[in-house]
Amino acid sequence: MVEITLPIILQILQTIGILVGIVYYITIMRNTQRTRELSLNAQEQALETRQAQMFLQMLNRWRDETEGLDVWPVIATKISNAEEYLDKYKNDEDFKRVIDAFIGFYEGLGVIVKEGYMSIRLVALMWAGMTRMFWENIFEDTVDGLRVHYGLPRMFSETEYVCRELIKYINEHPELKT
């Protein structure tokens, strides 16, 4: 029969201690991984919620700024250059009010999209046709001339940014073509 001596007992206890330590370490690592996954899910959900709130705020802003304005006839009119734009802006009160509403809206929207607070996809889903029409009929051919006229090289830069990004996004997603 095998004699159990003190050194053998100590070795068995040491082995058991190491095994318990390994099991404990694995358990802690699994719990840490689960906690990280839950935290990431919560962060993603919070980001989506903030983006939805931002979208609704911009939607409300759009409605407030364009309330009572006859937008479509203005943005359907093709403007060829800065001089034509300035003349129309000076002499046509409806044009001026619509343009002021659009510029105010798109400057804010451009910053929000550029900084990643709202996806360009949401812009494409909500304001694609109107934005493209505004850009192609009124602003694309006039913005550089307006910057020169006013001596402001960054004038309307966020409007230009969001319009260009939207058109690029739509071209990459033909199902959203306007």
C-alpha positions as CSV (number, residue, x, y, z in Angstrom):
1,M,0.0,0.0,0.0
2,V,1.1,3.5,-0.8
3,E,2.1,5.6,2.1
4,I,0.8,9.2,2.0
5,T,3.4,11.5,3.4
6,L,3.4,15.1,4.0
7,P,5.3,16.1,0.8
8,I,2.8,14.1,-1.3
9,I,-0.2,15.8,0.4
10,L,1.4,19.2,-0.2
11,Q,1.9,18.4,-3.9
12,I,-1.7,17.3,-4.2
13,L,-2.9,20.5,-2.5
14,Q,-0.6,22.5,-4.8
15,T,-2.0,20.8,-7.9
16,I,-5.6,21.3,-6.7
17,G,-4.8,25.0,-6.0
18,I,-3.4,25.5,-9.5
19,L,-6.5,23.9,-11.1
20,V,-8.8,26.0,-9.0
21,G,-6.9,29.1,-10.0
22,I,-7.1,28.2,-13.7
23,V,-10.9,27.6,-13.5
24,Y,-11.3,30.9,-11.6
25,Y,-9.2,32.8,-14.2
26,I,-11.3,31.3,-17.1
27,T,-14.5,32.2,-15.3
28,I,-13.4,35.8,-14.8
29,M,-12.3,36.1,-18.4
30,R,-15.6,34.8,-19.7
31,N,-17.5,37.2,-17.4
32,T,-15.3,40.1,-18.6
33,Q,-16.0,39.2,-22.2
34,R,-19.8,39.1,-21.6
35,T,-19.7,42.4,-19.8
36,R,-17.8,44.0,-22.7
37,E,-20.3,42.6,-25.2
38,L,-23.2,43.9,-23.2
39,S,-21.5,47.3,-22.8
40,L,-20.8,47.5,-26.6
41,N,-24.4,46.6,-27.3
42,A,-25.6,49.3,-24.9
43,Q,-23.3,51.8,-26.5
44,E,-24.6,50.9,-30.0
45,Q,-28.1,51.2,-28.9
46,A,-27.5,54.6,-27.3
47,L,-25.8,55.8,-30.5
48,E,-28.8,54.7,-32.6
49,T,-31.1,56.4,-30.2
50,R,-29.1,59.7,-30.3
51,Q,-29.1,59.5,-34.1
52,A,-32.8,59.0,-34.2
53,Q,-33.3,62.0,-31.9
54,M,-31.0,64.1,-34.1
55,F,-32.9,63.0,-37.2
56,L,-36.3,64.0,-35.6
57,Q,-34.9,67.3,-34.5
58,M,-33.7,68.0,-38.0
59,L,-37.1,66.9,-39.4
60,N,-38.8,69.3,-37.1
61,R,-36.4,72.1,-38.0
62,W,-37.1,71.5,-41.7
63,R,-40.8,71.7,-41.1
64,D,-40.5,74.9,-39.1
65,E,-38.2,76.6,-41.6
66,T,-40.2,75.7,-44.7
67,E,-43.7,76.2,-43.2
68,G,-45.8,78.3,-45.5
69,L,-43.2,78.4,-48.2
70,D,-43.8,77.3,-51.8
71,V,-40.5,75.4,-52.1
72,W,-40.9,73.4,-55.3
73,P,-41.3,76.2,-57.8
74,V,-38.2,77.9,-56.4
75,I,-35.9,74.9,-56.4
76,A,-37.2,73.8,-59.8
77,T,-35.9,77.0,-61.4
78,K,-32.4,76.6,-63.0
79,I,-30.0,79.3,-61.9
80,S,-26.9,79.5,-64.1
81,N,-24.5,81.7,-62.3
82,A,-23.9,83.9,-59.2
83,E,-25.1,87.1,-60.9
84,E,-28.4,85.5,-61.8
85,Y,-28.7,84.1,-58.2
86,L,-27.9,87.5,-56.6
87,D,-30.4,89.3,-58.9
88,K,-33.1,86.8,-58.0
89,Y,-32.2,86.9,-54.3
90,K,-32.5,90.7,-54.3
91,N,-35.7,91.0,-56.3
92,D,-37.8,87.9,-55.6
93,E,-39.0,87.6,-52.0
94,D,-40.2,84.0,-52.3
95,F,-36.9,83.0,-53.7
96,K,-35.0,84.7,-50.9
97,R,-37.2,83.1,-48.1
98,V,-36.9,79.6,-49.6
99,I,-33.1,80.0,-50.1
100,D,-32.6,81.3,-46.6
101,A,-34.6,78.4,-45.2
102,F,-32.6,75.9,-47.3
103,I,-29.2,77.3,-46.5
104,G,-30.0,77.5,-42.8
105,F,-31.1,73.9,-42.8
106,Y,-28.3,72.5,-44.9
107,E,-25.6,74.3,-43.1
108,G,-26.7,72.7,-39.9
109,L,-27.3,69.3,-41.5
110,G,-23.9,69.4,-43.1
111,V,-22.2,69.8,-39.8
112,I,-24.2,67.0,-38.2
113,V,-23.4,64.6,-41.1
114,K,-19.8,65.6,-41.3
115,E,-19.2,65.1,-37.6
116,G,-20.9,61.7,-37.8
117,Y,-23.9,62.5,-35.6
118,M,-26.3,61.4,-38.3
119,S,-25.8,59.0,-41.2
120,I,-26.0,60.3,-44.8
121,R,-28.4,57.4,-45.3
122,L,-31.0,59.1,-43.3
123,V,-30.6,62.2,-45.4
124,A,-31.0,60.1,-48.5
125,L,-34.1,58.5,-47.2
126,M,-35.8,61.7,-46.2
127,W,-34.5,64.6,-48.3
128,A,-32.9,63.1,-51.4
129,G,-35.0,64.5,-54.2
130,M,-35.3,67.9,-52.8
131,T,-31.6,68.2,-51.9
132,R,-30.5,67.0,-55.3
133,M,-32.9,69.4,-57.1
134,F,-31.7,72.3,-54.9
135,W,-28.0,71.5,-55.5
136,E,-28.3,70.9,-59.3
137,N,-30.7,73.7,-60.1
138,I,-29.6,76.5,-57.8
139,F,-26.4,75.9,-56.0
140,E,-23.9,73.8,-58.0
141,D,-23.3,76.5,-60.6
142,T,-23.5,79.5,-58.2
143,V,-21.7,78.6,-55.0
144,D,-18.1,79.4,-56.2
145,G,-19.2,82.7,-57.7
146,L,-21.0,83.6,-54.4
147,R,-17.8,82.9,-52.4
148,V,-15.9,85.2,-54.7
149,H,-18.6,87.9,-54.6
150,Y,-18.7,88.0,-50.8
151,G,-15.0,87.2,-50.3
152,L,-15.8,84.2,-48.1
153,P,-14.0,81.1,-49.3
154,R,-15.9,78.8,-46.9
155,M,-19.3,80.3,-47.4
156,F,-22.0,77.6,-47.7
157,S,-19.3,74.9,-47.3
158,E,-21.4,72.6,-45.1
159,T,-24.3,72.9,-47.6
160,E,-22.0,71.9,-50.4
161,Y,-20.6,69.1,-48.3
162,V,-24.0,67.5,-47.5
163,C,-25.2,67.9,-51.0
164,R,-22.1,66.3,-52.5
165,E,-22.1,63.5,-50.0
166,L,-25.8,62.8,-50.6
167,I,-25.3,62.6,-54.4
168,K,-22.3,60.3,-53.9
169,Y,-24.3,58.1,-51.6
170,I,-27.2,57.9,-54.0
171,N,-24.9,57.0,-56.9
172,E,-23.5,54.2,-54.7
173,H,-27.0,53.0,-53.9
174,P,-29.0,53.0,-57.1
175,E,-32.1,51.8,-55.3
176,L,-32.3,55.4,-53.8
177,K,-31.9,57.1,-57.2
178,T,-34.0,60.3,-57.5
